[in-house]
Amino acid sequence: MRFRISPEMTIALAVSISSPTETGKREAVELVASRHPFLDEMEAYERVLTDAMAGDPTLFARQDYVEEAWRIVDPVLKMATPVYPYDPHTWGPSEVESKVVPPGGWDIPIAEEQEDFRVIGK
């Protein structure tokens, strides 16, 4: 077993979110997620290549499975599917509504209480 110090991974996002209750008011929100790997933890490709060389098929699809998946997906990818533009903040283009609406229609979320939609600040 080889020990190696992997670099830490950090993802940070800084966004401005509109308040659901106060029109026009925006609040800055920051999300920081960090991960510190263990000293003996392998990196992703190191693990995949090690498993492949050891003959461990856990992380790999069998050839017959991959070929069957392509048999199903390839004709769909080659189809000339029309693209319908639609306005932002809508449920999508009206041309496809009859094809994708579930039985009984859509359940449109509505905030029943102030706490249903809230912004968590810094």
N, C-alpha and C positions, 0 to 999 in steps of 0.2 A: 504494500500500500504506500502510496506516495503522499506526503503532506505538502500542502501548498497554501499560501495565503492568497485568497481571492480578493479582488477589490470590492469595496462596498458599492451597492447600487442605490442611488437616490433619485426619486422622481419628484419634481416640485411643479405645481401649477398655481398660477396666480390669476384669478378671474374676477370679473365684476358681475354681480348678480343683481337683477332687479328685485325689489321687494314686492311680494305678492299683494301687500295691503296698501302700500303708499306709492301712488303713481309717480313715476319719474325718479324716485329715489333709488340709488344703486349702492351696494355695499361691497367692499373688497373682501374677498375670501381667499385663503391660501390653504392648499393641501400639500403636505409633505409626507411621502412614504419612503421609508428606508428599510433596507434589508442588509443584514450582516451575516454572510455565510460562515459556516463552521470551518475550522482550519483544515479538516480532512474531507471537506465536501468537494466533489468534482464539479467542474463547470459543465454546462449543458452538452456541448459537442464532445467533450472528453468522456462523459458518461455514455453517450450514444455510440461513439466509436469503440469504447471498451466493451460494451454489450455486444456490438456487432462482431468484434473479433473473438469474443468468448462464445458466440453462437446463441446468445440469449434473444429470443424473438419477441420479448415482451413489448418493446417500443416500436416494433415494425409490423406493417401489414403484410399478409401473405400475397404472393403474386396473383393468385386466382381472385382474391378479394379486390385488389387494385384494378385488374382487368375488368371485373364485373362492374365496379363503380364507374369506370370510364365508358363501358358499354351503355350504361344508363344516362350518364351526364353528358357525354359528347354530343348526341343529337340535340339536346336542349341548348347547348352552347352554340351550335351551328345554326339554330333557328333564327329567322329574321323577326325578332320580337319588337313590336312598336314601342316607342318611348313617348309617354304623354307628360307634358309639363303640367305643373299645378302650383297654386299659390302657396307661399309659406304659411305656416300655422294652420293648415287645413289637414283633413284626413287623407288626402291624396287625390289623384285624378278621378273624375266622375266616370270616365270611360271604363274603368276596371272595377267600379264599386259593386256591380252585380256579380262579379266573379269571385270576390274575396270576402264579402260580408257573411259572417257566420249566421247560422240559423238563430233567429230571434234578434238579430241586429247587434250593433256594438254597444258596449257598456262604457259610456263617456264619463270619465272621472270628474266629480264635482266636489269641491271642498265643503264639507258640512260644518266644520269648525275651523277657527283660526289656526289651530295647531296642526291641521292636516297638511299644510304647506308652510314650511318655515325655513329660514336661512340660519345656519349655524355659523356664527362669526368666529373670529380669531380666538 
